[in-house]
Each structure stands twice: as C-alpha cells, then as structure tokens.
Amino acid sequence: MLKTKAWLNAARLRTLPLSLSGIIVGTALGTMYGSFDWRIFLFAILTTVGFQVISNFANDYGDGVKGTDNENRVGPKRALQSGLLSRTQLKRGIIISILICIGLVLALLYFSFGTENLKYILIFGLLGGFGIWAAIKYTVGDSAYGYKGLGDVFVFLFFGLIGVMGSMFLYTKSIYISSVFPAVTIGLLSVGVLNLNNLRDYESDKLANKNTVIVKMGIRNGKIYHILLIVLSFVCMLIYTILHYEKWKNVLHLLAFIPIFIHLVKMLGVKNTVLLDPELKKLALSTFLVAILFYISFTNL
C-alpha cells in the first residue's frame, strides 16, 4: 500500500487535468472542422497522461539526484527526496512508462492515419519521440533545459501549440490558422502554472542553481510576467470567440476566466511567494474548465 501511494505521489495526479486541457480544446476544434472519433480521443488522452507521468517521474528523479529537492523545498515532498522510492526504482518506473507511452503513440497513429499516411505517421512519430525526450530532459542530465530557463518555452509548445493543434490535426488532417488563438491561450495558461511553481520555489531553486525564468528575472518581474501571460491568454481566446461567434453559447468558455482573474488578483496580493502553492491548483483547474467549456461552446454537446 505504501509503495502504491509512493508511485501515485511520484505521478503527481494533480498535474493531469492541466495536461489534458490541450487535448480537449484540440478535440473541440477537430470536431468543429472535421469529425469526432472516440478512438482518437481515448488514445490521445492516454498518450498525454503517459507523457505527463514520464515527465513527473523524471522530474522527481532529476531534481532528487541534483539535490534540488531538499529540506529547503516549499512544495509537496517528492518520492525520491523523502526516500519512498529509490533511484533504481524510479529509473525503472521511467523506463516502463516510456515503453507504455510508445505503445500508446503507435495505437494513436494507427487510429488517426491508418497505415497509408506514412508521411503523417513519420511526422507525429518524431513528435512523439521529441515529447518523450522533452519529458525526461526537463530536469535529467547535465544539460537539463529546466535548469537553463527554457521550461516555459517547452511547456508553451507541448501544452499549447502541439497539444491543441496537433490533436486537432489527428481528426482533420488539416491546419486551420484561427486555431492558433486557442492553442496560444492554453499554452500561456500552462506557462502560468509553471510560473507560479517557479515563483513559489524561487529561494530553493536559486540555492540549487536551477536557473528558471523567475530566478533570472526576479520575483517582481515574475509577477509582471504572470500578468502578461494571463491577459494575453484571455485576449487570444476573445479574438477566437469574436471570429467564430454565431450564438450566445459560443461565449460560455469566457466565464472560466472569472476565477482566473480572481486568481490573478490574489497572486498579486501575496507577499511571501512560498504561499502561492494553492494558486497552482486554482489556475490549473481553471485552465481545465476553460477547455471543458470551450468544447461545450463550439460543439453540439
């Protein structure tokens, strides 16, 4: 029972709703411009969960080995840091997760493209491989990009542009330019969650030489950066809504920005950034709500 709890802790289940947001928005776009296929949806969800679990295991391992997760850490205790899992166990978990994820990617490509669209299979296969690499290299290895302030870029790409437009393409086999706006919205909100994490961990990351964007720019500029992320995400979604407005239902998803802006006000009022942990959950769940309401707004659900 303790080992099961340890693996669930390492998997960080609370991060899963955020990672699914891009798939849900991409599925909504795919349904609008093409057609819904439950097999694509199911395996897109499972694949995304697989990527997220790999990333969380690798993050636990990488930060634990480097000593970033130590007694100075403010957030939830990690499996390796707390001794619930050993390095060997966690490394084995990463390998098993990768193998499962490869199987899920192959199934997803088969249901999306069959066996005749080899060009698309190759492109998305490479994207899948890149996704696995990115999930691991965030904190693992001497050249971990999360320690060089590049985490925001990769989160924006994978949670936003690739997550939304890539999943849309699985349904439509086409790219629609206006889909960039909701993709950017989800990407920016996801970066916002990471930014809150980095604001919370500013002191411990600085001591551990983890040079996140916040460590580089400081807390004050980090809060300004957060404002820009939230405001631009809303503007992009508003533009898409105006472009595609046909009936009142098409604005439902904008209601999800009410708790997001409430969060923004609370974030600005927090003086001690170590107290920001509850805001991570609020923004992540609000982003998930944006995705759910977006699906309702623009499909026949």
ZAMARGU-4260 file (C-alpha; in steps of 0.2 Angstrom, whole numbers, plus 5000, padded with zeros to 4 digits):
<rodrens>
0) 5000/5000/5000 | 5014/5012/5004 | 5023/5008/4988 | 5007/5012/4978 | 5005/5028/4987
5) 5023/5032/4983 | 5021/5029/4965 | 5005/5039/4965 | 5014/5053/4973 | 5028/5052/4960
10) 5015/5053/4946 | 5008/5069/4953 | 4990/5066/4948 | 4985/5084/4952 | 4995/5089/4936
15) 4985/5078/4924 | 4970/5090/4922 | 4981/5104/4915 | 4990/5092/4903 | 4973/5086/4896
20) 4967/5104/4893 | 4976/5105/4876 | 4969/5088/4870 | 4951/5093/4875 | 4952/5110/4866
25) 4961/5101/4851 | 4947/5089/4850 | 4934/5103/4851 | 4942/5110/4836 | 4944/5094/4827
30) 4925/5091/4830 | 4921/5108/4823 | 4932/5107/4807 | 4931/5088/4805 | 4923/5074/4815
35) 4924/5066/4832 | 4932/5049/4833 | 4931/5042/4851 | 4946/5030/4847 | 4957/5045/4843
40) 4951/5055/4858 | 4954/5040/4870 | 4972/5036/4864 | 4976/5055/4864 | 4971/5056/4882
45) 4980/5041/4887 | 4996/5046/4877 | 4995/5063/4885 | 4994/5055/4903 | 5008/5044/4898
50) 5019/5059/4893 | 5014/5068/4909 | 5018/5053/4920 | 5035/5051/4912 | 5039/5070/4915
55) 5034/5069/4933 | 5044/5053/4936 | 5059/5061/4928 | 5057/5077/4937 | 5056/5068/4953
60) 5072/5059/4948 | 5082/5073/4941 | 5078/5086/4955 | 5081/5072/4968 | 5098/5067/4960
65) 5104/5085/4958 | 5099/5089/4976 | 5086/5102/4971 | 5073/5093/4981 | 5080/5095/4998
70) 5075/5102/5016 | 5073/5119/5008 | 5059/5114/4996 | 5042/5123/4999 | 5030/5112/4989
75) 5024/5094/4991 | 5038/5082/4996 | 5044/5071/4982 | 5046/5052/4982 | 5065/5051/4979
80) 5068/5066/4991 | 5058/5058/5005 | 5065/5041/5002 | 5049/5032/4997 | 5057/5027/4981
85) 5075/5023/4977 | 5084/5030/4962 | 5084/5012/4954 | 5065/5010/4957 | 5061/5027/4950
90) 5073/5025/4935 | 5064/5008/4931 | 5047/5017/4933 | 5053/5029/4920 | 5058/5016/4908
95) 5042/5006/4910 | 5032/5022/4907 | 5042/5026/4891 | 5038/5008/4884 | 5020/5010/4888
100) 5019/5028/4880 | 5027/5021/4864 | 5014/5008/4863 | 5000/5022/4865 | 5008/5033/4852
105) 5008/5019/4840 | 4990/5015/4843 | 4985/5033/4842 | 4994/5035/4825 | 4986/5019/4818
110) 4968/5025/4823 | 4972/5043/4816 | 4981/5039/4800 | 4979/5020/4797 | 4994/5013/4788
115) 4993/5023/4771 | 4998/5040/4778 | 5016/5036/4781 | 5021/5055/4780 | 5010/5059/4794
120) 5014/5044/4804 | 5033/5048/4802 | 5030/5067/4807 | 5019/5063/4823 | 5031/5048/4827
125) 5045/5060/4828 | 5034/5072/4838 | 5031/5058/4850 | 5049/5054/4852 | 5053/5073/4854
130) 5039/5073/4868 | 5047/5059/4877 | 5064/5067/4876 | 5057/5083/4882 | 5048/5075/4897
135) 5065/5067/4903 | 5077/5081/4899 | 5067/5094/4909 | 5077/5090/4924 | 5088/5075/4920
140) 5106/5076/4914 | 5119/5089/4914 | 5111/5099/4900 | 5093/5099/4908 | 5084/5113/4900
145) 5073/5116/4915 | 5089/5122/4924 | 5093/5135/4910 | 5076/5144/4910 | 5069/5135/4895
150) 5055/5126/4904 | 5042/5140/4899 | 5046/5138/4880 | 5044/5119/4881 | 5028/5120/4891
155) 5021/5133/4879 | 5025/5121/4864 | 5019/5105/4871 | 5004/5110/4881 | 4999/5124/4869
160) 5003/5123/4851 | 5007/5105/4849 | 4994/5099/4861 | 4980/5109/4854 | 4984/5110/4835
165) 4992/5093/4835 | 4977/5084/4842 | 4966/5094/4830 | 4976/5088/4816 | 4973/5070/4821
170) 4955/5072/4817 | 4955/5084/4802 | 4972/5080/4794 | 4972/5099/4791 | 4978/5115/4800
175) 4966/5130/4802 | 4975/5146/4805 | 4962/5153/4818 | 4966/5138/4829 | 4982/5146/4834
180) 4972/5158/4846 | 4965/5144/4857 | 4982/5135/4856 | 4991/5150/4862 | 4978/5153/4876
185) 4981/5135/4883 | 4999/5137/4881 | 5000/5153/4890 | 4989/5147/4904 | 5000/5132/4906
190) 5016/5143/4907 | 5007/5152/4920 | 5005/5137/4931 | 5024/5133/4929 | 5027/5152/4933
195) 5018/5150/4949 | 5028/5135/4953 | 5044/5144/4950 | 5038/5159/4960 | 5035/5148/4975
200) 5051/5139/4973 | 5062/5155/4970 | 5073/5153/4985 | 5076/5135/4984 | 5079/5135/4965
205) 5091/5149/4967 | 5101/5140/4981 | 5101/5124/4970 | 5107/5134/4954 | 5091/5130/4945
210) 5090/5145/4934 | 5072/5146/4930 | 5064/5161/4922 | 5060/5168/4939 | 5077/5165/4946
215) 5084/5175/4931 | 5071/5190/4932 | 5067/5191/4950 | 5050/5190/4959 | 5044/5207/4955
220) 5047/5205/4936 | 5040/5187/4938 | 5023/5194/4944 | 5023/5206/4929 | 5027/5192/4918
225) 5012/5182/4926 | 5000/5196/4922 | 5005/5197/4904 | 5003/5178/4902 | 4985/5179/4909
230) 4980/5194/4900 | 4987/5188/4883 | 4978/5171/4885 | 4962/5180/4888 | 4964/5192/4873
235) 4969/5177/4861 | 4953/5167/4867 | 4942/5183/4865 | 4949/5185/4847 | 4944/5167/4843
240) 4927/5169/4850 | 4924/5185/4840 | 4930/5177/4824 | 4918/5162/4827 | 4903/5169/4836
245) 4887/5163/4830 | 4876/5161/4845 | 4876/5165/4864 | 4883/5148/4868 | 4899/5152/4860
250) 4904/5163/4874 | 4902/5151/4888 | 4921/5147/4890 | 4925/5165/4893 | 4916/5163/4910
255) 4931/5152/4915 | 4942/5167/4915 | 4932/5174/4930 | 4941/5163/4943 | 4957/5165/4933
260) 4956/5184/4935 | 4952/5182/4954 | 4967/5171/4955 | 4977/5185/4947 | 4972/5197/4960
265) 4976/5185/4974 | 4993/5181/4967 | 4997/5200/4966 | 4992/5202/4984 | 5003/5188/4990
270) 5019/5195/4998 | 5028/5179/5003 | 5029/5168/4987 | 5031/5152/4996 | 5012/5154/5000
275) 5007/5153/4981 | 5005/5134/4981 | 4986/5134/4982 | 4986/5146/4967 | 4994/5132/4956
280) 4979/5121/4959 | 4967/5135/4956 | 4975/5140/4939 | 4977/5123/4933 | 4959/5118/4937
285) 4953/5134/4929 | 4963/5131/4913 | 4954/5114/4913 | 4937/5122/4915 | 4942/5134/4900
290) 4945/5118/4890 | 4929/5109/4895 | 4918/5125/4892 | 4927/5128/4876 | 4921/5111/4870
295) 4903/5114/4875 | 4904/5132/4867 | 4909/5126/4850 | 4902/5108/4848 | 4885/5101/4848
300) 4887/5093/4865
</rodrens>
